[in-house]
Amino acid sequence: MRPLDELRSAFPEPDENFKACIRRTLDDLSVPPERRIIPMKQKKYGSKARVGALIAAATLVLSTIAAGAAAIHYNVFDFLNPTLEQPLPQATQLIQTPQATAQVEMKAPTAEDPASTSAVTFSVREVLYDGVSVNVIVAATPQADDVLLLPADSAPEFSVTDLGLEGTQTIAEYAAEHGKTRLYSLSIIDQGTLDGTGGLVGSQQFRMEPDGTLVIHVSNEHASIDPSVPVELVCTSIPVDVQTGHRDVDAIERASLTFALNNTADLQQLTFSTPTAYEHAGVTIQSVELKSTALGLYYTIHCKVDDQQTFDALEGGLFFWFLDENGAQLPGAAAASSGSVGCPDENGEFTQEGALAPTETLPDSLIIAAVNIWDEKTILDTHTVR
């Protein structure tokens, strides 16, 4: 095992959203730190006219901000890798807008009416599919002003960053401030994910819009050559106690969204099959398979261990980077994983899969570096694969 400080140095500092995600997975999470209130500095202004001008200017700014906030309407590209440049024009042509809507009646007891219910409407806003990876945007809109919808693995004591909002409030504090007395936890599943046969729900991301709509981004790899792929997503809703965070799983409600993935992407494929030895990594790249679409350049690197001792010395830290002609690492794709490495089988063979940013044409060669991510991402070998 590598020391903890070396493991930390192998990866960049996680952002706040990542930290929030980690917090959600810890059932025994302690209560968050108390909010820190920073007093505003007082400042005297010279005249009533100046004060009036400042108030007018502030009103204009706030009105502009409010109008902008009301117009927020998240789409699929808002959830994809924000560090990348604009997507290829062909990518926007892959967006589908299936007409799929469902509504559930949720138990919503109040002090005045213990038998009352409240509805939430689920609708498919956008689908982005290129025959390899799929991204679905589902909008969940509450039909009552006092209802707040939560991500599946969130809780009232967690940060409002779980909702895609900025600030130091907890969700419970946000709910109290905005008159949200009834909370419901939402999630999306499908049968393929449940039975392990390869469903659409590999990951879920959540963002709340100003009108209370909770936008859910569902994504996964889903390779298919069929022109149309039938889909049934099951949306679930569970009441959550705003004070205790208790989930009433006996009151779960479900609604199904049924639609089809239309596979209209232009898929190009290429395989580099010249074996290339990486002596300092103890492996040989036997071949590299490429699949190119408007969303990404998907790759599968087929490797075999040649020198077990050298390979074992890396302690599982071997990873391959794709470089440009100047030696800079190529960016990953917005719509897929940046890379995952499998374990060697009994023959010493394994693969690394991932996706690079899309390109207009397939490359005629690849510059691939073998990297030891445990040793400050030291490059072991670099070769051109053809």
FIPAVEX-370323 format. One record per residue: residue in one letter; x, y, z of N, C-alpha, C in turn. Coordinates in steps of 0.001 Angstrom, whole numbers, plus 524288, in hexadecimal, padded with zeros to 5 digits. Layout:
# FIPAVEX-370323
AXYZXYZXYZ...
This chain:
# FIPAVEX-370323
M8034D7FB54800008000080000800008036F804DC80000R801BC808E17FD1C804AD80DC17FD048031981112801B1P806B681447803C880559817C680814800FA81B7580672L7FDFA81D5680A4F7F97D8209C8093A7FAF9825AD80688D7FF738280680801800F582CFA8058F8022E82C377FFCEE80417827A17FE4280523826A67F8BF80014825EF7F5BFL7FC35823727F8347F722822E27F5A47F4AE828327F4BCR7F54482BB87F88C7F307830EB7F7F57F599833E17F37DS7FAB3833547F2F57FD7E836307EEE67FC4C834307E974A7F9F582F937E9187F8D882D537E3F17F41582FC27E166F7F0E4832817E4767EC16834A67E2537EBA783A657E3BFP7E8E383D927E08C7E83B843167E1BB7E4AA843DD7E664E7E4D7848A17E89D7E17F849F47ECFC7DBD2849AF7EB4BP7D8818469D7EDF27D30A846287EC4F7D01984B457ED1ED7CC3C84C517E9AD7C92C851057EA387C4CB8501B7EE2AE7C1CF8544F7EF327BDD8854067F3387B97F850357F1DEN7B82284FDA7ECDF7B40B84C2C7EB517B5AD846907EC61F7BAA98455E7EB507BC9C8401B7EC577BC7D83EF77F22FK7BE1F842D77F5517BE198420F7FAF27B88D841287FCE4A7B4D5844117FABB7AF64843617FC487AD7683DEC7FAF6C7AF2F83BFA7F6707ADA7836AB7F4DE7AFBE832A47F8B8I7B4A28335E7FA707B6EA82FC47FE447B3E082FFD8035CR7B274834C4804ED7AF9B83547809D17AA7183257809A9R7A80383242805167A2EE82FB9804A97A348829D98057DT7A7DB827AC8047B7A85C821F5804E67A9818202780A72L7AA49823BC80DF67ABA58224B813567A6CA8228A816C8D7A4DE81E0C818437A00781DE281B4D7A0B982056820B5D7A56681FFA822C67A648821EF828087A8908276882811L7A76282A55824137A98782FA5823A17A7BE832EF82840S7AB4C835B782A967A9F18392682EE87A75283E1482CD8V7A4EC840E4830647A240845B882EDB7A6448499082CAEP7A50C84C3A8284B7A8C284FD9825F17AA3C8542E829B9P7AECE856B7828E67B06F85B0282C4C7AC7285F6182C3DE7AC658624B830767A8CB866BA830CA7AA0986AB582C91R7A5F486D1282AA87A6CA870FA826A37A99A875A6828E3R7AD42877AE826047B02987C4B827B07AD9C8812082556I7AC3E884D08288A7A9D08899E826B97ADE188DED826CCI7AF0389010822417B2E989438821D37B00C8996482187P7B08689CCC825887ADA88A1BE825707AF958A54682110M7ABDA8A81481E9B7AD4C8ABC481A897AF648B0C081CFCK7B3438B2FA81A8A7B5678B7EA81C687B1968BC5581B45Q7B0C98BFD181F197AD538C43881E527B0408C89581B95K7AD6B8CB51818377AFD28CF988154D7ABF08D40B814E7K7ADA78D8DE8160D7AA4D8DD6C815B87AAB08DFBF81047Y7A63B8E15480E457A6078E3AD809177A5108E989809A2G7A6CC8EC6A805CE7A7128F2118063F7A1E68F4E38060DS79DFE8F2DE803527992A8F5CE802CF794A98F225801CBK78FDC8F4278029578B368F1128017678AD98EFD27FBB0A78CA28F3937F86878C738F2A27F2C478FE38EE077F14DR7948E8EDB77F3C67980C8E9667F296795B68E4447F471V7932E8E46C7F91E790AC8DFBC7FB1278C628DDFA7F75DG789528E1BB7F56A7852D8E0787F1BE7874A8DE1D7ECC4A78BAF8E03D7EAD578E0F8DE2D7E60D790028D8A57E6E0L7923C8D7B77EB787942C8D2787ECA478FAD8CE967ECFAI78B488D04B7EF57786C68CCD67EFB9784A88CB917EA54A7846B8CF927E6F67827D8CEAE7E1A9786038CAF37DEB4A78B338CBB67DF4C78EE58C8467DC9F78E728C2B57DEA7A78DE58C22D7E3C978D6F8BCF67E612788768BA4C7E43FT784318BD627E3E377F3B8BB2E7E20C77FBC8B9287DC82L7827C8BC307D92D783438BA8B7D3C87866A8B5867D37EV78A9E8B5427D69D78DE78B0957D69C78ADA8ABD97D878L787D68AC897DCC5784D58A82C7DEDD7809E8A66F7DB12S77E398AA1E7D85D77A3E8A8BB7D48177CA28A5997D016T781588A7317CE70784038A45D7CA417856B89EDD7CBFAI7875989E737D0C7788BC8994D7D2DB783EB895DB7D34AA77F96898207D53477ACD8950F7D5CC778D28931B7D089A7790A896917CC9C77749894F97C76F77AB1890A17C54BG77FD0891097C6367836588CF87C46578277887D87C72DA781708882C7CC567807F8836D7CF5577B88880AD7CD87A77779883E07CC737728D8818C7CAC57731687EC47C592A776FD880627C285777A987E207BD5377B0E879417BD53I77D27877C57C1E77808E873387C22177D7D86E5B7C0A1H77F9086B957BCD477CFD866E97BAD7781498632D7B922Y782B285F887BC897874285C467BB9278642858667B72AN78A2D857C77B3DC789EA853E27AFBB78E79850207B04FV78EED84C747ACC0792B9848427AD547985284A437AD57F7998184E327AA3679EEA8500E7A9FC7A081853007AEE8D79CBE854C07B20C79E12857417B7017A065853647BAE3F79F4E84E5B7BA2E7A13D84A667BDD07A648847D57BBF0L7A7BF8489B7B7217AC688461D7B5197B135849427B697N7B5C5847257B5727BABA849527B73D7BB1E84F247B60CP7BB08852937BA147BB0E858327B91A7C05685A547B778T7C4898573A7B7C47C9BA8592D7B6617CABE858E07B087L7C74E856247ADB87C822855847A8227C60385A297A51BE7C7C285AB57A0457C5C385EC079CEE7C04A85D4C79B13Q7BE00860A5797DC7B8CE85F95795D57B8B785A58792F7P7B4648576C793667B41885258790B97B41A8530E78AD5L7B57B84EE87881F7B54584F15782757AFAB85029780B4P7AF05852EE77C527A9B6853FA77A6F7A68484F02779B6Q7A92684AC1778247A654845DC777557A3F9843C677C63A7A65A84534780E67A47984335785E979F0B8454C78723T79E1784A3E785FE798F784C7978722794B5849EF783CEQ79638847DC77F4D7926E8454B77BF0790AC83FFF77E12L7938783E01781F779227838FD7845678E3783985788BCI78CE983E5078A3D7893983F1E78E82783BA83D7878CD7Q7814283A697902D77BE8838A078F437786683AC279395T7738683BC37924776FC783DB97961976AE683A4D79610P76B5B835907981A766CA8320D79827762778342879B9FQ75DA88332A79A1975928834ED79D18757B3830C67A11CA75A55830EA7A5877595782D1E7A9B27586C830127AEC8T753C582F7B7B0FC7524D8322B7B5C874F4D82E707B94EA7503382EDF7BE6974D5B82BB07C23274C8B82EE77C723Q7487C82DAC7C9FE74757830857CECB7462682CAF7D321V7481282DE17D7CC746E082AA77DC597443B82DF57E081E7409A82B837E34D73E2282DF57E7D37410082C217ECADM7436982FD87EF687468A82E837F3F57437A82FB57F8EDK7442182C627FCC2741CA82D78801D4744468326680405A740F78362D80574742FA83B2D8074B73FBE83D1C80BDEP73FEC83A558104F73CA683BCD814BC73E1484126816F9T73A268440A8187E73AEB848FF81B35737F5848C682054A738DB84C9D823A67362084CB9828AE7303D84D45827EAE72EC08502E823CB7293185109822C8726AB84C578200DD729B6849AF81CC57278A84564819AF72B6E840E08196AP72B4183D3281D2172EFF838D381D3972EB28354F8186EA72A578357C8158B729B7832118110472AF4834DA80BDDS72D1A8398780C1972E0883C83807567326A83A1280417T7324183B3D7FF047364F839607FB6F7386783DF47F84ES73CD083D1A7F5CC73F19841137F2657417D83E487EDBCA74150840D27E9477432E83E537E47E7487F840767E2E6V74B6C83D337E03F7503F83EE77DDA97500383CB67D81BT7516C83FFA7D4607515083E6D7CEEA756D983D6A7CD02F757BB838CD7CAD175CBC837667C87B75C2E837BD7C28BS76013839FC7C0017600483A3C7BA4F76590839D67B835V76618837527B3C176B2C836FD7B12C76BF283C017AE16R76FEE83EF57AF95770EA843F97ACFF77457843507A82FE77886840617A8B677C2683F8E7A45C77EC783A467A4D9V78041838257A059783608335F7A020787CF8345679C4BL78C7E832CD79DDD791108333479A767937282DC5799FDY7935682B937953F7950E826357947979817825C778F5ED79CA18234978FB179FEF822BB78B077A11E81D09789B5G79E1A8196C78BF079F05813E878B037A3088118378E9FV7A593814C4791D67A987812D0795857A8388147B79B1DS7A7218196C79BE27A5B181B5B7A10B7A08281E377A0B4V79DAE81E3B7A51379888820A17A52C79838824717A9B7N795A7828E87A8C3794AF82CD77ACC578EF482E677AC63V78C3582DF17B0C9786A482F307B0EB785B88336D7B509I782BE837737B3997813B83B887B74377B7D83AD07B898V77A6F839EA7BDA37751A839627BF96773FB83E007C328A76F9D840997C23876DF2844FB7C5807698C843317C914A76A3B844057CE3676641842B07D21476438847C07D469T75F3E848D87D38E75CFA84DD67D538758C684CEA7D951P7596584F2D7DE077555A84E9B7E20675095851E27E0A0Q74BFB84FFA7E22974724852BC7E0FF74503855A47E5BFA74850856687E99C746D48596F7EE3974B7685CBE7EFE7D74A628617C7F1AC74E918652C7F2EB751A4863AD7F7C7D74F51860797FB367520585F21800147551085A077FFADV755B5857F57FAF675886853077FA2775E018542B7F81AL761D7851917FA7876744851DD7F8B27690E84C627F734L76B2584BE17F28D76CF7846D97F096772D4846577F174L77483841C67F35C779F4840D77F4C277C6283CA47F14DP7818683CEE7F0767844C838A27EDE3783E5833A07F114A784A182F3C7EE82783C382A277F0F2786F38295A7F5E3D78BD482B107F5E278F3D829EB7FA4A7904782EB57FD9BS78CB6832667FD9478D5A83719800B8789FB836BF8059AA78A7283AB1808FC7878D83AC880DE0787258407780FB5P7836E841B181322782AC8471E814CF7877E849A181736E78AC184683819C878F59848D481C58793E3849BD818A1F7937884816813C1797AE848CD810007978284E4180DA1S79BAD84FA380AF679C42854DD808BA798A1855AE80418V7972F85A9980328793FC85BDF7FE93796FD85B007F984T79C1285A0E7F9CE79EFB858B97F51279CFC853A67F2B1D79A68850737F5E1797F584BB37F3CF793C884D037EFB9L7918C851A27F03278D7F853617EC9178FBE8567F7E80DG794EF856EB7E7DB7976885A0F7E3DA7976E85FD57E527L7963C861287EA1A79622866987EBC479B308680A7EE89E79C5D86D067EEA87A0EA86EE97F18379F3B870D77F6E1G7A2CE870C27FA8F7A19D872B67FFBF7A33D86EF2803FAT7A291870BF808D67A42E86DAA80D6479F8D86B548104BQ79AD086C3A80E647963986A1D81100795F08642F81084T79341861E38144A791B185C73813A378C8685C668109AI78B0A857DB80EBC7860F8576A80BF378190858A780F9FA781F5856FE8148277DD28581F8184E77D3E85DFD8191BE7818D860CA8196F781518667381A1277F048690C8153DY7807B8671F810B177E528693480BD67786A8684880BA7A776C68639E80D32771338624C80D2676E27865E2810CCA7703B866CE8157876D8686A338193476D1A86FC681726E77144871A4814A97715187700812A576D6D877BF80E31H76C92873A880B1C7693F8741880680763E8871788072FG7627F8703080C0675D5386E1480D0C75C71868A180AEBK7608F8658580A927601A86024808A575F6F85C8280D59T75AB785ACC80E3C7599A8579C812D675966851CB811A6R759238506380C99758CC84AD880B2275D3B8498D8075DL76053845A2808CC764E884422805C17642783EAA8037FY7660883DE47FEAF765BE838C87FC2876AF48379B7F97BS76CD5832E17FA4C771B58311B7F7EC7707B82E5E7F2C6L7731C8300F7EE9C7721A82DE97E96E776B882ABF7E773S7757A826BF7E45A7798D823AB7E1D477751821537DCD9I77AD781F9F7D96E7793F81D237D48B77C29818017D40AI7795E813EC7D2A177BAA80EC97D1D07798380C8D7CCBBD77BE3808717CAD2779B48057A7C67877B017FFBE7C747Q7783F7FC6F7C48D778BB7F6DD7C58977E307F4DF7C44EG7808D7F6DE7C01C785CE7F5207BEBD789C57F6457C2F1T7892A7FAB77C58D78CB37FC0A7C9D678BC77F87B7CE81L786DA7F74C7CF947858C7F4057D414787927EE777D383D786FD7EC3E7CECF7889B7E6C87CE2378E267E62C7CC11G791017EA8A7CB68796757EA457C9E47976F7E90B7C438T793887E9DB7C0E47942E7E8A47BB5C795A37ED677B81BG796CC7F1BC7BAAC798837F6517B7CA794377FA2C7B6C0G792757FCD87BAC878E57800BD7BA30790768061A7B8E1L78CFB809E67B8FF78E7480F447B7B27904F812587BC6BV78F09810767C11B7900D813957C5C479549812037C824G799848142D7C5EF79EA1813417C83579FE3817467CC59S79E2181C117CB7F79EE08203D7CF4F79A5E8240E7CEE2Q79981827017D31A7957182AF77D32D797B1830047D56BQ796598345D7D2FD797BE8398B7D4F1792BC83CB37D583F792D1840657D92D78E108434E7DA5E78F318492B7DA9FR78B8684C477D88178BB3851F67D9107861D854007D976M78568857DC7DCDB7803C85A0C7DD8977FC985F377DA9FE77B6B85FEB7D7FA77A4E864D17D54377732868707D8D3P776F986D807D7947746C871427DB1576EBC8700E7DC55D76BF086D5D7D8D27667086C337D9F1765BB867477DD31G76A0F864FE7DF09769C78604F7E24176A4885B417DF3ET76A8E85B8A7DA1076B57856CE7D6E9770A8854747D813L770C584F6D7D93C775AE84CB17DA0D77714849F17D4F9V77B6D84B867D2A877D1C849587CDB1780F7844F17CECCI77FF8840637CC8A7831683BBA7CD86785CA83A1A7C87EH78AF6839AF7C8BE78E16837F77C44478F918323F7C51EV78D9E82EDB7C1C578ECD8294B7C1FE7927B828037BD85S796B8825397BEA279A76823FA7BA8079CDE81EA47BB58N79EA981C617B7027A157817657B7357A3568162B7B1BDE7A6C2812537B1667A83B810417AC4D7A42180C477AAA2H7A27B80CA37A5B279E618091B7A3CE79F2F8085579DF7A7A2C5804D279CAC7A416803ED7973079FE1800A179495S79E598025678FED79A7A7FF6C78CF379ADF800F57873BI799DF7FD2C783DD799BC7FE3D77E43794197FE7777C49D7905B7FD9B77FCF78AE07FDC877E4A7893F8036877D2BP785F8804427793E7844080993777FA780C980BFD77C23S77E47808B477F5477AEA80AA77837777B41807047882AV77C038094578CC677C8D806387919277828807C57954FP774A480425796AB770688057579A50772758064D79FD7V7701F80A0C7A28C771E580B797A7C976D2880C107AB5DE76DAC80A227B021769D980B397B43976CBF80CC47B92DL76C41811A97BAA176E8D8139A7BF7276A59813C87C3A5V76BB48120A7C85276815812247CCB2769C08166D7D075C7666081A4B7D1267677A81EB07D4A67650181D8A7D9F3T767F381E127DE1E7660281CE27E35D76604821C37E6B8S7625D821E87EA5C761DE826437EE05760F08241C7F376I763FD825FB7F749763828242E7FCB476316828F180046P75F1D8293A803AC75EAC82D95807597634482DAB80B2BV765238325B80C5B7697A8331580FFA767C6836EC81437D7688D8357F8190F76739838F881D6376B2783D6A81DA5V769538423D81D5D76CCE846B981D1876FDB8477882229Q76DC784590826827706B8463982B8377465841E882C92T772D783D0182BA37762D8389382D09779138363682869G7774783749823AF779A7834E881F14777CE82F6081E15H7741482D7D821307721C828228208976F588279181B51R770678233F8189176DEC8221681397769AB81E018146ED7650481F4E812D17609981BB6813667605A8184380E84V763888142680E7B763E8810D6809DA75ED880DDF808CDD75B8980D5C80CBF7568B80AB080BEF752D880E0B808A8A7540B8130C8084C750AE8169D80556752F4817DB7FFF6I7568E8149E7FE1C759068159A7F90F754F2815907F4AAE7559F8190F7F0F6752438194B7EC5E755AA818E47E77ER75380816867E36975681815AB7DE967536E817807D9E0A7564D819347D5E6753FD81A9B7D0E5757D2819247CCA1S755D4817537C8347592D8157D7C3F1759388196A7BF6EL75DD981A167BD4475E9581D3A7B88E76055819887B439T75D4D819287B01C75E7C815967ABD675F7A818A57A6D7F763E2817827A45A7654581A2379F8176945816CD79CA6A76B7D818CC7987876F56815E17956477423819357946FL778A9816A77947977D8A81927792E077E2A8185778D05N77E1F81C8D78A1F77EE381C2D7847B784A981CBF7833CN786DF818B8780ED78C7A8189177FD778D7381AB877A53T78E9981FC977A1478F808225A775077951B8243D7746EA79887822C17781979DE4824B8778057A1108224D77398D7A4C68255A771AE7A8818237C76DC87AD2482129770B0L7AD5281C04770F37B16681954773EE7B5BA8178277041Q7BA8F8194D771567BF228179376E5F7C29581448771F1Q7C4EA8102F76FC67C82380CAC772E57CD7080BBF77062L7D14F80AE7773B47D6A5809FB771E67D987806E477615T7DD03803627746C7E02A8004E778117E5E7800AD77697F7E92B8021277A6F7EED5801DF779CD7F0A27FCB677C27S7F31C7F968778FF7F43B7F41677ABF7FA097F2B577AD6T7FD7A7F6A377A948031D7F58F77AF1804B17F547780ABP806787F0C8782AC8080D7F0687882B80C697F44478975T80BE77F6CD78DF780FB97FAB478FA6811257F99E7954DA816297F8957963D817F87F72479B7B819287FBFC79EC4Y817737FBE17A39A818AD7FFEC7A77F81BDE7FD427ABC5E820FE7FD3C7AAEA824777FA1E7AE32824617FBC87B3E7H8242D800DF7B4EC82459802B77BA5881F2A801F67BD2FA81B378004E7BA4D816347FF027BCB28155B7F92A7BCF4G818877F63C7BA13818107F0967BA0D813847EE917B6DBV8118E7F1C47B32880D0D7F0207B01380DEF7F1687AA52T80AC67EF017A70480A977F03F7A170805077F1B079FFBI804777F60D79D427FF627F75D79AFD7FECB7F4227960FQ7FB0E7F0997961F7FA417ED2D791A27F70B7EFBF78D5DS7F33E7F2D178EDF7F00F7F58F78B057ED037F9E978DB6V7EB337FDA178A8C7E7E5801DA78C7E7E33780256788D4E7DE8E801BB78AF97D9C780250787F37D785807C8788D5L7D5F180A50784927D3A180F83784E47CE2080F6E7829DK7CAA08123D785347C5688134A7832E7C4948192478392S7C38C81B9577F297C31E8214277F097BD8C822F277DD7T7BB7D82670781387B66F828DE780447B6F782EB478162A7B2BF83187780CF7B2D483726781DE7B36783855787ABL7B2AE8346778B047B3268353A790A77B870833B6792D7G7BB6D8307C7901A7C07482EF67923D7C34482B0378EDBL7C84B82A7E78FFB7CB828267E78D877CC498223279190Y7C90A81E37791517C91981A02795287CD8681635793DCY7D04F8148A797E27D4C381116796F77D4A380C5E79A98T7D6E980825798AE7D7FA8038279BDC7DD8D801D479ABBI7E0EA8021179EB77E65B8006C79E307E6CB7FAD47A028H7E8827F74A79CC17E93E7F1D279E3E7EF007F0FB79FAAC7EFEE7EF427A4677F5457EEB77A6637F64C7E9257A84CK7FB5B7E7E27A8A87FCF77E2E87AAE6801E67E3B87AE15V801FA7E15C7B2B08068F7E1C77B62280AE87DE577B40AD80F8C7E0AA7B311814267DDCE7B141817FB7DCB57B5ACD818877E0907B92781C397E02E7BD78819227E0DA7C283Q817CA7DC7D7C4F98146E7DCA97C98E816E07DFBE7CDFCQ81C037DF357CEB181E987E1E77D30781E597E7CB7D250T81F737E99D7CD8481F377EF397CC76819A47F1437CD04F815F87EE477CB0E8107F7EFD37CB5C80EAC7F0147D108D810067EC2A7D43480E677EC067D9AC810D27F0777DCCCA815867F22E7DB38818247F6647DE148151C7FB837DDC5L811AC7FC027D9EB80E81800C27D965809D7800BB7DD10E808E27FC577DF96804D07FBD87E38E7FF787FDB67E192G7FE297FC4B7DCCD7F90F7FDB57DAAE7F8AC8034B7D8CFG7FD23805F57D86F7FD1580B7F7D7007FDC280C8D7D139L7FDB9808837CDF47FE878095A7C85E7F9A980BAA7C5D7F7FA8B80FC17C2CB7F655812357BFD27F8B0814647BACEF7F5908147C7B6A97F7798167C7B1AF7F51681BCE7B083W7F87881F687AEE77F6D5824927AD387F75D824FC7A74FF7F3E8828027A4FB7F4588295579F7C7F67D82EE979F26L7FA9E82F9B79C147FD46834AB79BC87FCD4836FE79651D7FD4D83C39796137FDA783EBA790F88035B83F0F78F5DE8046B8417E78AD8809C7841A4788D380D70844D478C3AN80B498481778FC080E8784B297935180F2E84894798A5G80CF8843FA7993D80D838412779E2C8095E8426A7A233A80574845997A0BE80140846E67A4617FD0F842AE7A439Q7FAA7841B97A8B17F6A283DBB7A9047F1BA83F867A62AL7EF6B83C137A3077EAAD83D557A0357E60A83D747A3F5P7E25F841057A3267DDDB8415F7A6B37DA2C83CC77A607G7D76983B867AA387D3968375F7AA077CE87839307A79BA7CB2C835787A65C7C61C836B77A4117C26E838C97A83DA7BEB583BED7A6867BAF083E1E7AA2E7B6F283A1A7ABEBA7B5A4836777A8747B12E8330E7A9627B29182D9B7AB30A7B77382CAB7ACDD7B8F38275B7AE667BD5F827917B259S7BE978230A7B4767C2D18228B7B8357C80F823BB7B5B5S7CB96826237B8C37D0CA8275B7B6C87D44C822937B6A6G7D2AA81E477B9257D5C1819877B8C27D534815F47BD6AS7D52E810D97BC727D51D80CF67C0977D86D808577BEE0V7DB318060E7C29F7DECE801CB7C1797DCE97FCCD7C40BG7DCBF7F89C7C10B7DB3A7F3967C3287DFD77F0B27C585C7DEBF7EC7F7C8497E2D47E9417CAA37E4907E5107C6C1P7E9937E3BC7C6B07EB6C7DF9A7C3287E8BC7DA6B7C44ED7E7687D7967C01B7E5177D2737C0CA7E9687CE5D7C173E7E7F27C95A7C1237EBD07C5337C1F57F0097C5247BDC1N7EF0F7C7AB7B9607F2F97C8057B5327F6077CD1E7B555G7F5027D04A7B94E7F7BC7D5467B9C67F5827D9847B642E7F0F37D8AF7B4167EE9F7DC787B0887EAA67DFEA7B369F7EA8E7E4E27B1FC7E6DA7E88E7B4547E5ED7ED0E7B08BT7E2237F04E7B1B87E0DA7F4AE7AE4F7E07D7F9B97B170Q7E13E7FE137AEB47DFF5803367B0C67DC088059D7ACFBE7D7A68077A7AF207D399809C37ABE37D27C80F517AD9EG7D0D58128A7A9F07CF80817E47AB247CE0B81ACC7A636A7CE2F81FEB7A6757CCC88230D7A1E77CFB1828317A1FDL7D165829E479D6C7D3F082EE679CAE7D017832B679A39A7D180837AF79A437CE3683B99797C77CD7883A3D79205P7C8E783B5878FD47C7D6839DD78A667CB5F83CA478689T7CC5B83A0F782347CF8A83C4377E057CC7D83BE5778E8E7CDD183F567753E7CB1A83F537703B7CC5B83A6D76D10T7D13D8389476D8D7D2EE833FA76A9C7D5E28304876E33L7D61882B5776CAE7D9148278076FA77DEE98286B76EE9P7E211827B37730E7E7B58287C772927EA48823FF76F9ED7EEDD8250A76D587F1C0820E076AB37F5CB81E6476E48S7F6678208E773047F9D681E4F776FD7F865820B377C42L7FA6A81E52780717F95182027785B97FE5D82069788D0I7FF22824AB78BAA803958250F78F468018C82398794ABI8036A81F31796B88017581D2779BB0805F881CAB79F8AA8053081ED97A42A8091A81E9C7A8518073381B057ACA3A80AB2817B27AE9980999814887B33680B23817B27B801V80786818287BBB78084781B9F7C032807A88188D7C545N80AE9819CD7C92380A52817AF7CE63807AE81BDF7D1B0I8029D81B6A7D27C7FFC881F8D7D52E8011F81FDE7DAF8W8038081BC07DD348050481BF17E2BC809FF81F1A7E37AD80D3781F917DF7981244822397DFF1811F4827927DD48E80E7182AE17DF5B80DAC830297DD4D80CD4830177D769K809FE82C2C7D5A28089582BA37D01F80D6082B9A7CC8DT81145828B97CE3381614828437CB28815188254A7C61CI816E4827817C1B58167C824E17BCAE81AD2820C97BC40L8195181BEC7BB7181D048179B7BB2481F2B816EB7B58FD81BB0816CC7B1C981D12816227AC4C8191E8191C7A908T81AE081AF17A47B8176B81D747A0B98188E81B5279B4FH8148F8198D7988F815468177179358810CD8193678FD2T811E08191478ACC80DDB81A18786DB80BA2814DF7850EV8069B81446785AC803ED80F6078448801418101377F0FR8022B80C5877B8E7FFDA80C9E7764D7FCFF8077E7751D
